[in-house]
Amino acid sequence: MATLASRTAPAVAHPDRFFIDGEWVAPSAGASFQVVTPSTEEVYLTVAEAQAQDMDRAIAAARRAFDHGPWPRMSHAERAAYLNAMGEALTARQAEIADMWTSEMGALRSLSGAMVPASIGAMHYYADLAENFVFEERHKPAVGHTGLLVREPVGVVAAIVPWNAPFKLIIYKIAPALLAGCTIVLKPSPEAPATALLMAEIAQAVGLPAGVLNVLVADRGVSERLVRSPDVDKVTFTGSSGAGRKIASICGERVARCTLELGGKSAAVVLEDYDVAAVARTLAQSTPVLTGQVCASLTRVIVPRNRHDALLDAMVAEFARLKVGDPFDPAIQMGPLATARQRDIVENYIGKGQADGAVLATGGKRPASLNRGFFIEPTVFGQVDNQMTIAREEIFGPVVSVIPAASEAQAIDIANDSPFGLNAAVFTNDPDRAYAAARNLRTGTIGQNGMRTDFTIAFGGFKQSGIGREGGVEGLLPFLETKTIVLDGPPMHLDS
């Protein structure tokens, strides 16, 4: 059989350059990152690594484009036309984008093929808001004749995206920012930069004005320069809570705006009326998504104590049947972890779970049938106490903890006893019981009977899971500043 690398040659036109001020420019130094395909451990792509002067150049371009360029001064409808053109151009390349996602981080090709078009749809959604969203409201002021509340672009945006779902997260950051009239420095993860570079190609192809979108790949040190720059008005970041805390502290020092979508340790609360076999089937479908490298993954399953063993047995049966292997194979249900380092982290947590006394019910090892790639078996622990490390810290892998509870009230308390608050689920046949439980759960999203995050409404977390929301109208608001204007009479564009 042909190797994965030979089947999926990268479709990036300028991996050795950065996209700055509307042009592909040479890096200031010869440093580079190697992107490794996690299912084969082969080098997929080599990209230029930005240095401090490259980052400064990109920030300056975005600053000029915002302060003096045409973009913030266009109408929302004019900017929406660019968004729609970008969406159409992305649609023409959606198969390449899906291949990139699978090759860079091991997402199942069947999943990436379905999720890429949905993400492109968000570009058109935000374009449509040019007609539907009220950017200027008329008020009757306490003093004066005409009061206006206007929503203007926040300014230069640093958009920092992680490696697990880069294309989707790029769209949900840059689409609302562009509609608002912001200019952007987009910094992808060195582990998964391809779709960001492709996005730059799209921006150039549709004629996005110079400096509106700038793209370069950098390590943490140079990325911190982006966050610290006084010329950056807002940072939108998706990643770990540790990195988010650092970014929030830096933004706090200079009173910069920030949106943070961070980690999770999401709970699935199983009530007495719901079939445990159905719970197990549902979790066996959601846990393998991106090999558990999903911040909203349901990793704590809280069940009535007298049903713990039955649920654990059902989960063992379902998880043991999952097929792990080549993510390009349509019969495979879970691919590899994204990096060797991430596999080491997951294996370390599995060891901690065993050392703390949790019952390793299934999985926990590297698949014996796969001698290459960063694979791990889907793993279930039983008899987990909520104070154990595996129940407190985000593992970012296909590891689920089953936690017994004495009552529904205690189950809610256990679910809330976490530094995170990103996602949750309530398994019950009764929508009223699900609603009542949902109102008591301190998380940004709650679904009935499964993982039901929805970026078309809003996505984000409580507590250390983040600040602000992405998706939907809520995802546009962080890219806008609100201004009040009080006039002695109406301006010409308003009726008197």
C-alpha positions, 0 to 999 in steps of 0.5 A, a space after each residue: 500500500 502507498 504511504 500516507 505521505 505519497 497520497 497526500 502531498 501538501 497543497 501549499 504554494 509558499 511554505 517558505 514565506 510569510 504573507 505580509 502586507 498583501 505579498 509573500 515575503 522572504 523570512 528574515 532568517 533561515 529557521 523552519 518548522 517540520 510538520 510531521 504526519 502523526 499516522 506515519 511519523 513522516 515529514 509532511 511539510 516544512 514551513 518558515 519560522 518567523 523571528 521577532 523582526 518578521 512579527 514586527 513587520 506583520 504587526 506594522 502592516 496590520 496597523 497601517 491597514 487599519 489606521 490608513 487603509 480602506 478596509 475599516 472605512 468600507 461599508 459592511 456590505 462591501 466587506 461582506 462581498 470579500 467574505 463571500 468571495 473567500 467562502 467560494 474560493 475555499 469551497 473550490 479547495 475544500 478537498 485539499 483543506 480536508 486532506 491537510 487537516 488529516 495529514 497534519 493532525 490525524 483527524 479522520 478524513 471522513 470527519 474533516 470532509 464533513 466539517 470543512 464545508 460546515 466551517 466554510 459556511 460560517 464565512 457566509 454566515 458572517 457576510 449575511 450579518 452585514 444586512 441583519 446586524 444593527 451596527 448603529 442604533 438611534 436613541 433619544 438622549 437625556 441631553 441633545 437631540 439625537 443619540 447614536 450607539 455605534 459599533 466600530 471595529 476594535 482595531 488590529 487583532 492577533 488571532 492565535 489558533 491551535 493545532 487540533 482544529 485549525 481551519 474551523 478556528 481560523 474561520 470563526 476568528 477571522 470571519 467576524 473580525 473581517 466583517 467588523 472592519 478589523 485587520 489581522 495577524 494570524 498565527 497558526 500552530 507550528 504543528 498545523 500551519 497549512 490551512 492558515 497559509 492556504 487562507 493567505 492564498 485565498 486572501 490574495 486571490 480575492 484581492 483583500 486589501 494589503 495588510 488586512 490579513 497577515 499570516 506567519 508561523 512562530 514559536 511561543 517566544 515570538 508569539 508573545 511579542 505579538 501579544 505584547 505589542 501595543 499596536 495590537 488592540 485585541 487578542 483572540 486565542 484558542 488553546 490551553 488554560 495555562 497559555 490563556 492565563 499568560 495571555 490574559 495577564 499580558 493583555 491585562 497589563 496594557 488593558 488590551 481586549 482578549 477572547 480566550 477559548 481554553 481547556 475543559 474537563 466536561 461532565 456527562 451527568 447520567 440520570 436514573 431514567 436513561 439507558 446506560 447502553 445508550 450512554 455508552 454508544 453515544 460516548 463511543 461515538 464522541 470520544 474518538 472525535 479528533 482522538 479526544 483532542 477536543 476541549 469540549 470532549 465529555 471526559 467525566 461521566 457521572 453516574 448513579 452509584 448503583 448503575 456504575 458497574 453496568 455503565 462501565 461494562 457497557 462502555 468497555 464493550 463499545 470502546 473495545 470495538 472501536 477501530 484505530 488506524 490510518 485516518 484516511 481509511 473510511 473504516 477506521 473510527 479513531 486516528 492517532 494523537 497529533 504528536 509524539 509529545 501529546 502521546 507521552 502526555 496521555 500515557 503519563 496521565 493513564 499511569 497517574 490514573 492507575 497509580 491513584 487507584 482508578 480501575 483501568 477498564 479498557 485501553 491504556 496502551 499503544 495498539 499492538 497492530 500499529 508499529 508506526 504513528 502516535 496511536 493510543 487505545 481509547 481508554 476508560 477508567 472506572 471507580 474514579 474519585 473526582 479529586 484524582 488527577 485524571 478527573 481534575 486535569 485536561 488530558 486531551 486524549 481519548 481517556 474517559 473517567 466514570 465517577 459514581 455519585 450518591 444522588 442527582 444533587 451530588 452528581 451536579 456538585 461533582 460536575 461543578 467541582 472543577 476549575 473548568 466549565 466549558 461543556 456538559 451533557 445531561 442524559 435523561 429522557 425528560 427535557 424538563 429534567 435536562 433543563 433543570 440540571 442544565 441551569 445548575 451546571 456552571 458550563 458554557 454549553 449543555 446538551 441533552 443526551 450527548 455532546 452538542 456544542 453549537 458554534 452557530 449559537 455561541 461557544 465558550 466557557 465559564 471559569 478557567 475555560 475562557 473569556 468571551 464567546 465564539 460563533 453566532 452573533 455573540 462571536 461578532 461582538 468581541 471584535 466591536 467597540 461601542 461608541 456613544 455619539 450625542 448630536 444637536 440634530 440628526 446627521 444626513 443619513 438619518 431621518 429627521 
